[in-house]
Structures are given as C-alpha cells and as structure tokens.
C-alpha cells in the first residue's frame, strides 16, 4: 500500500513540475510585445513582489501553477512578469521598465494583473491598450479564469 501511495505521489509531482516548466514568463516587455503582435494575443502583465508578497505567492500557487491555468495561458495570452523583489537582484533596465509600467498603469498594490493588447501605429510605434485588470480572487483556478475570460472578451 505504501508503494502505491508513494508511486502516485511521485507521478503527480512529476506531472505538476513538467506542466509548470512549459509556461514562459517574459520579463522583457519589448520581446513580449513582438510575440503578442505576431501571435495576435493580448499580454498578461503580472505585477508581483515575488519574494515577499504573500498574496502574490498565493495567487501563483492557487492559480498560475495549476494545469487549468497553464492550458488556458498557452492558448490565450503572452505572459509577462513585472517583478518588484526585495532580495533578488534585477538588471537596471528591467527595474526601470517595471517601474515605468507600474506608474503608467497606476498599479498601487500586488498582485495586480493587467490585460493589454498591443498595436502598431502608422509611425511603427507600439501602443498598449488596456483591456482590464484583476488580482487575487478566492475560489481557485476556474473562478479566476472566468473573470479573466470576461476581461478578454473586450479585445
């Protein structure tokens, strides 16, 4: 009996780790914008304090690391993590990019998720069009995804 329980645990852990590795979280907005335009998908801007924000960590564990979210994200959005860590080092360019977006989108708390669509102007400039915002929502992945889908309908 112990072997069956151990084997089941190992299989589930392996599947969970494999699923998590499949998502790509971009940190460079320019690169993410290029992908967004190429794939015609909105961007998912996740403002987080990855190493100190309890609600951010909870959102990741309860939603972002689930198979439901992983499958949804792959088909619907380009993921961008805009991190504001306290202990982890970041390149200055990323710090500046994140601070600028935080100010532009008036992010006042974490976690905050903005959905934006990118478009090019006639002068080849990039515009980000806000679709909507959300944060931590209790109830697990399906409740969170239902809210996200309502925002994406605005696209």
C-alpha positions in Angstrom: 0.0 0.0 0.0 2.8 2.4 0.9 4.4 1.8 -2.5 1.2 2.7 -4.3 0.8 5.9 -2.4 4.5 6.8 -3.0 4.2 6.0 -6.7 1.1 8.1 -7.0 2.7 11.0 -5.2 5.8 10.8 -7.5 3.7 10.7 -10.6 1.6 13.6 -9.6 4.6 15.6 -8.6 6.3 14.8 -11.9 3.3 15.9 -13.9 3.0 19.1 -11.9 6.6 20.0 -12.3 6.5 19.2 -16.0 3.4 21.4 -16.5 5.0 24.3 -14.7 8.1 24.2 -16.9 6.0 24.6 -20.1 5.0 28.2 -19.4 7.2 31.0 -20.5 7.1 34.2 -18.4 8.8 37.0 -20.2 10.5 39.8 -18.3 11.4 42.0 -21.4 8.3 43.9 -22.5 9.7 44.6 -25.9 10.2 41.0 -26.7 6.8 40.1 -25.2 5.2 42.8 -27.4 6.7 41.4 -30.5 5.4 37.9 -29.7 2.0 39.4 -28.8 1.7 41.1 -32.2 3.0 38.1 -34.1 0.6 35.7 -32.4 -2.3 38.2 -32.1 -2.7 37.5 -28.4 -3.1 40.0 -25.6 -0.4 40.4 -23.0 -0.9 39.3 -19.4 1.1 41.7 -17.2 1.6 40.3 -13.8 2.8 42.8 -11.2 4.3 40.9 -8.3 6.6 41.1 -5.4 7.8 37.5 -5.9 10.0 37.1 -2.8 7.9 39.0 -0.3 4.2 39.4 -1.3 2.1 36.7 0.4 -0.9 37.3 -1.9 1.3 37.1 -5.0 2.7 33.8 -3.9 -0.8 32.5 -3.0 -2.1 33.5 -6.4 0.7 31.7 -8.1 0.2 28.5 -6.1 -3.6 28.5 -6.3 -4.0 29.6 -9.9 -0.9 30.1 -12.0 0.7 26.7 -11.2 -2.4 24.7 -12.0 -3.0 22.7 -15.2 -6.2 24.7 -15.9 -4.3 28.0 -15.9 -1.3 26.6 -17.8 -3.6 25.2 -20.6 -5.6 28.5 -20.7 -2.5 30.7 -20.8 -0.8 28.8 -23.6 -3.8 29.5 -25.9 -4.9 32.9 -24.8 -2.1 35.3 -23.6 1.6 36.2 -23.7 2.8 36.1 -20.0 4.9 39.0 -18.7 6.2 39.1 -15.1 6.9 42.6 -13.8 8.6 41.8 -10.5 9.4 44.1 -7.6 11.6 41.8 -5.4 13.2 42.9 -2.2 16.0 40.3 -2.1 16.5 39.2 -5.7 18.8 41.2 -7.9 17.5 42.5 -11.3 19.1 44.3 -14.2 18.6 48.1 -14.1 16.8 48.1 -17.4 14.2 45.6 -16.0 13.8 47.7 -12.9 13.2 50.8 -14.9 10.8 49.1 -17.3 8.8 47.7 -14.4 8.6 51.0 -12.6 7.6 52.8 -15.7 4.7 50.4 -16.4 3.7 50.4 -12.8 3.4 54.2 -13.0 1.6 54.2 -16.4 -1.0 51.6 -15.3 -1.3 53.1 -11.8 -0.5 49.9 -10.0 -0.8 50.5 -6.3 -0.7 47.0 -4.9 0.3 43.5 -5.5 -0.7 41.2 -7.0 -2.1 43.1 -10.0 -2.7 41.6 -13.4 -3.4 43.9 -16.4 -4.5 42.5 -19.7 -3.4 44.7 -22.6 -3.4 44.4 -26.3 -0.6 45.8 -28.4 -1.0 47.7 -31.6 1.4 49.4 -34.0 0.8 53.0 -35.2 1.5 54.2 -38.7 4.8 55.5 -37.4 5.7 52.0 -36.2 5.2 53.0 -32.5 3.7 50.5 -30.1 0.5 51.3 -28.2 -0.7 49.2 -25.3 -4.5 49.3 -25.0 -5.8 48.4 -21.5 -8.5 45.7 -21.5 -8.9 45.3 -17.8 -7.3 44.4 -14.5 -7.7 41.8 -11.7 -5.7 40.5 -8.8 -6.1 37.7 -6.3 -9.6 36.1 -6.4 -10.6 33.4 -4.0 -12.1 30.2 -5.3 -9.3 28.6 -7.3 -8.4 28.5 -10.9 -11.8 28.2 -12.5 -13.2 31.3 -10.7 -10.1 33.3 -11.6 -10.2 32.2 -15.2 -13.9 33.0 -15.5 -13.0 36.6 -14.5 -10.0 36.7 -16.9 -12.2 35.5 -19.8 -14.7 38.3 -19.1 -11.9 40.8 -19.4 -10.5 39.2 -22.6 -14.0 39.5 -24.3 -13.3 43.2 -24.6 -10.5 42.5 -27.1 
